[in-house]
Amino acid sequence: MSDSIARDCVRTGVRAGTWQDAIRLAAAPLVERGSIEGSYVDRMISSVDELGPYIVLMPGFALAHAAPGDDVHVSDLSVALFDDEIFFGSDNDPVRVVMCLACVDRESHIARLQTVAEKLLDDTFVGRMVACTSEQQLYELVNA
């Protein structure tokens, strides 16, 4: 994911009461940057409501995303490290890391998913993310 997550899209010390809030908070930098509209955040939440917690890809890690649409202006990624455990109703709960993926088209969507998957092939990656104590440390890890 070399330089695939901008410094202002990395958040640590985040707190959320529900998985829906966790997605909103993890996606907030993308809304702030103008990469996505709020409706894309709503679609990510609706996808989990309709399809179940498929976004919880592995213990401790969720990749929130939805199909490309007019509410995605720029392909972008954000990541949030939560202080508290988030429960999605998945066998891989609790989640501490929520990454948000937004893509303008199917091709970039698939390419970005492959990039994320490559990082996650290292079984220690999520644990190393959770161990980060600052946004700078998490930024450097995800962009290494």
N, C-alpha and C positions, 0 to 999 in steps of 0.2 A: 504494500500500500504506500509505496514511496510518495511522500508529499500528497497523498490523496485526501488527507483530512487537514484542513486549515487550522491554524492555531486557535482562532476564535470559535472553532466548532468543537472544541474539547472542553468538557466540564467535569470537575470532580467535586466531591462534597455535596452532591445533590440529594435531596430528600423528597420522597413521594409517598402518598398514602395508598395509592392504587396503581395497578399496571397502566391504566388509562393516563393517569397523571405522569407516570414515568415516560410514556411515549411522548406526551406533550412537552415535557421538560427536556427530553433528549433531542426533540425536533426543534426546539425554540431557536437555536442558533441558525438553523436553515431558514426559518421564517424571518428572523432579524436580518439576515444577509439578502433576503429577497430571492433566494433560490427556489423556495416553495411558498405556496399560499396556505393559509390555515385549513382550507378544505382538504389538502393532501394529508394533513395530520388526522383529520376526521376520517379519511378513507383508510389510513393505516389502522386506526382503532376499529373501524367497521369490519375490516378484513379479519381481525382476531375474533370479533364478536361472531362473525358468520362461519369462519373456518376452524376456530379453536386456536390454541396457543402454538401454532406451527412455527412462529417466529423465534421460539426459544430453541435454538439450534443445538445447544449443548449445555451442560450444567453451568449455571451462573451467567449465561450470555443469551441475549435476544437481539435479533436483527429485524427491526421494524421497517417495513416497506409496503408499498402498494404498487399497482400497475402504473406505468407512465400515463400522464394525462396533461391536460391544459394547465393544471395547477402546479406543474413542475416547470420552472423557467430555466434552471441550470442543473445539470447532474452534479450531485454533491453528497457528502457524507458528514455525519456528526457522531460523536460518542459521548456518553455520560456515564460516570462512575458514581453509583449511589452509595450513600453511607448506610442505608437500611436495606433489608432484603425485600425484594418485590416478588409477589406471587401471581403468576399468570394462569395457574391451574394446569401446569405442565409437570411431567415426570422429571424435568430438568430444573425445576424450582429448587431453591430461590434464586432469583436473578440479581446480580449486582451491576452488570454492565449492559447498557442498552445502546446499540448503534442504530442510527437511522440512515437509510439509503433512499435517495431520490434520483431518478433517472428520467431523461427526456424521451428516451425511446427504448425499445426492447433490446437492441444490440448493446447499448451502453449499460443497460440493466444487467444483462447476462455477464458482460465483461467485468463490471464492478463486483457482482456476486462471486465470480471466480477469484478475484483478487482477495476478497474477504475470506473465502474458503481456504485459500492457500495459507494465510496467516493462522487460521484456526486448526490446520492440520497438526500444528505443534500443540500437543496436549497441555503444555505449560503456559500457553499464551494468555488464556483468560485469567489464570492465577497470577501471572505477572502484571496483568492490567489491574486486577483488584488490589495488588500490593502497592500500586503507585500512590505516592503521598502528595503529589502536586499535579496541576494541569500540565506544567512543562514536562514532567517525567512521563506522563501518559502520552502527551503529544509526541515525544521522542520515541517512545516504544511503538506506537501505532504507525509511525512513519519510518521506522528503521528498515 
